[in-house]
Amino acid sequence: MHEETATRAAHARKAILASFLLNLALAAAKLLAGWVGNSRALVADGIESSLDVVSSALLWGALKYAERPADETHPYGHGKAESVAAACGAMFILAAGILVGWESIASLFNPTPHEVPAVFTLWVLGAVVVLKEGSFRYLRKRGIETGSSAVGANAWHHRSDALTSLAAFIGIALARLGGPGWERADAIAALCSCAVIVANGFGMLRNAFGEVMDERVSIELLRALEDRTRSVPGVRSCEKCRIRKSGMDFIADLHVRVDGSSTVQAGHEISHAVKRALLDSTPGLTDVTIHIEPEAPATRDGG
């Protein structure tokens, strides 16, 4: 594994580990506060956080596995494990949204008017919302810095948890302030947040499957590689440039046209010059395969 990639992978793992520890502490706090404070909404929120604990552990293991170098059976390395883990993380978000939604629907049809949650549950939920939103921003920044889709997926776990906690906060507050007849407020608020959570989950799942299926990367990165290739001395033009993402790395292959009268040695040297130029100028690019093609005199004369 390249040194730069190893460093980014280490930072990604540390971010996931911090996420795991926070989720573990908050899940325990919410389950305990919900049980003591007589809040079904808070208990359901604690169950959703428990899924995040499992998801964080899964993502950490996937990042560790993805660091393994290429071997005989995996010549391109093990980076795809991260994309698979991101897909699994998205499924956990979908499961959490469905679970909380189911609990909310059950509460709508089976309200408990005499069971008013304790006021301290609002303080617990307020603190959770602040911590989870802060964690989302931290992990999202780390995901962008490291290029890790797994860290990005984990960031959205925290945002979804912040939304469910905010919904629970609003519901409990309305139930306490509104009195009889407002028992369903927490369930309605939770259902609204579930719609956002499920939408985020589907979006993350699509992105993760896109990486697994070698979906084309951004057009900006593609054009940047083509422009850098054409700037190398001896290169007449380039075509068929393809880039795919593998974990936190990119792998590219392209066709480069050179003077048709060039020797094999000259074409070989141009190929190496292009590869060095691309690897040195493109963060995250770890391998480039170049096919040299001769440009016929007729093509040159004709433009």
N, C-alpha and C positions, 0 to 999 in steps of 0.2 A: 504494500500500500504506500502511495506517495506520502511524503511527510506532511504536506499541506492538508491532504485528505484526512490523515490520521489525527491531525490537530483539530480539524473541524468535527470529526467523529467524536473525539474526546469531549469537546464542548457540548455537542448534542447529547451525549450520554449524561453529562452532569446536569443539563437542563431537565432531562427526563427523570433523573433520580430525584432532583428537587421537587418536581411535580408529583412524583410518587409519594414522597414523605408528606407533602402538604395535603394531598388527597386523603392519605391514611388518617392524618390528624383531624381533618375537617369531617370526614365520614363518621368517625367515632364521636366527635363533638355533636354533630347533628342528630345522630341516632339517640344518644343519651339525652340531649336537650329535648328532643321530640317526645321521648318516652316519659321523662319527668314532667315536661311542660304540657302534656296532653295535646300535642299537635300532630295530627296525622299527616299534614302537609310537610312538616319538618322531617318526619320519619321517612316519608316517600322521597324527600330530597336527599336524605342520608343514604338511602338505597341506591339512588342514582350516582352519588359520589362513590359508593362502594364499587360500582362498575368502572368508574374512572381509575380506581386503585388497580384493578385487574388489567385494565387497558394500559396504564403506565408501565406496569411490570412487563407486559407483552412487548411494548414498543422498545423498552430498554434491552430486552433480550434480542430483539430483531436487529437493533443497531449494533450490538456486540457481534452477532453472527455475520452481519453485512460487512464487517471489517476484515473478514478472512480473505487472504490473498487468493488470486486465481490458482486453480489446480487442474489436474488432468480431466476431471469430470465437469469443472466449471471454468472454462478458459477465459470467460469474461468477468470472473469474480463472483461475489455473492451479494452485490449491491441491491439486486431486486428484492431481497428479503425485506428491505425497508419499505418498499412500495406495497408489498403484501401486508406488512404490519400496519401501514397507514390505512389500507382497505379494511383490515380487521378493526382498527380503531374507529373508522367511520361506522362500521356495523354496530359497534358498542354504543355510539352516539344515537343511532337509530333505535337500538333496543331501549336505551334510557328514555328517549322521547316517547316511545310507545308505552313503556312501563308507567311513566308518570301520567301520560294521557289516560291510560286505563284506570289508574287510581283516581284521577280527577273525575272521570265519567261515573265511576262507582260512587264518589262522594256527592255528585249531583243528584243521584237517585236515592241515596241513603244518607241524607244530612243528619248531623247530630247536634241539635239546637242547644242542648244543655252542656255540651263539652266545649267550653271556650278556652283556647290555648292561653297559657300563662304569658304575662307581658315580657318576661325575660327572653322568650323565644324570638321576639322582634330584634332584640339586641344581638342575639346570636346570628340571625339571618343578615342583619345589617353588616356585621363584621365579615361574614362569608362573602357577601356581594363585593365588598371592597377588596378583599384578598383575592378572590377569583378573577375579578377584572384586572387587577394588577398582574396576576400570574399570566393571564391571557396576553397582555401587552408584552411582558417579558419574554414569554415563549415564542410569540409571533416574531419578535425581533431576532431571537436566536435562530428560529427556523429560516429566516431570510438570510442571516449572516452565514449559516452553515450550509444552506441549500438542502436542508433535510425536510422531506415531506412528512416524516414521522413526527418531528418536533412541531411542525405546523399543524398536523392533525391533533396533537395533544393540546396545542394552544386553544383550538376550537372546543375541545372538551371543557376547558375552564370557562370559556365564554358561555357555553350551553348551561353549565352548572350555575354560573352567575345569573342567567336568565330564569332558571327554575327557582333559585333562591329568592330572586327579586319578586317573582310571581307569588311565592309562598308568603313573603313579607307583606305584599299588598293585600293578599287574601286574609291573612291573620289580622292585619290592622283593620280592615273593613269589618271583619267578623266581630272584633272587640268594640269598635266604635259604633257600628250600625245596630247592634243588638239583635233581637229576634227577627228572623226573615233574611238575615245577611249571611247565614251559615254557608251558602253556596259560593260566596265571593272568592274564597281561596281556590276552589275547583275551577271556576271560570277563568281566573287569572292564570292558573297553571296550564289550562288548555291552550291559551293564547301563546304562552312561551313554548309549549310543545310543538306548535306549528313551525316556529322559527327553528327549533332544534332539529326537527326532521328535515327541513329544507337544507340546513347546513350539512346534515349527515349525508344527504343525497349528493350535494355538491362535492363534498370531500371524497365520497366513494367514486364519483365519476373521475376526479383528478387522479386518484390512486390507480384505478383500472387503466387510465390513459397511459400512465407510466409503465405499468405491467405490459401493456400492448404496444409499447414503443411509439406512443403518439408523438407527433412532431413537436419540437420545442418552439419557443417564441421565434417569430419571424425576424425580430431584431437581432437575436443571437446568430441566426442563420446568415443574415446579411453581413454581420460583422466578420464572421469567419470567411465569407467569400471576398470581402473587401481586403482583408489582411492577406489572403492567399494571392490575390492579383497584384499586391504591392511587392511581392518577392521577385527579385531579379531573375529573368529567364522564364517566368510564367506568362504565357500569352492570354490564357483565360481559364476559367474553372466552371464546372457544372456538376450536376447530380450530387450536390452537397447534402448529406443526411446526418442528423445528430439525434442521438437518443440518450435518455437519462437512465443511469444505473446507480441507485442509491443517491449519494450526494455528488456523484461524478457525471461527466458527460463523455460520450464516445462518439467520434465523428468519422465519416468516410466520404471521400470526394474524388472526382476525376479532375486532373490538371492537364491542360494542353501546353505543350512546349514546341519549340522549333523542330519540324520534322527531320531536319538534317543533323540534329544533335546526336552525339554519340550516346551509347547506353550509359557510360560513366557520367556524362554531363546530366542526363535525365535523372540518374540516381542521386546525384548531388543536389539537384533542384528539389527532388522529392524530400530529402532530408532537411533542406533549408526551409521548405514549407512547413514541415512537421515541427521543427524547432520554433519557428515564428508563431505558429498557432498555439503550441503548448505554453510558450512564454507570455503570450498576450491574452489568453483566455482563462480566467479563474475557473477551476473545477474541471477543466478539460484534461483528461488523463491519458487518452490514447487517440491516435489518428491513423487511419489507413488511407494511403494515397495511391491512386492508379494513374500512371503517366500515359498520356495519349499524344501522338504526333499531330501537329497541325500542318496539313498539306500546303504547299506553295499556292495552289489555286485558291484555297480558303483565305490565305493571308492577302493575296492580291485583290480578292473580291470583297475584302472587309469582313 
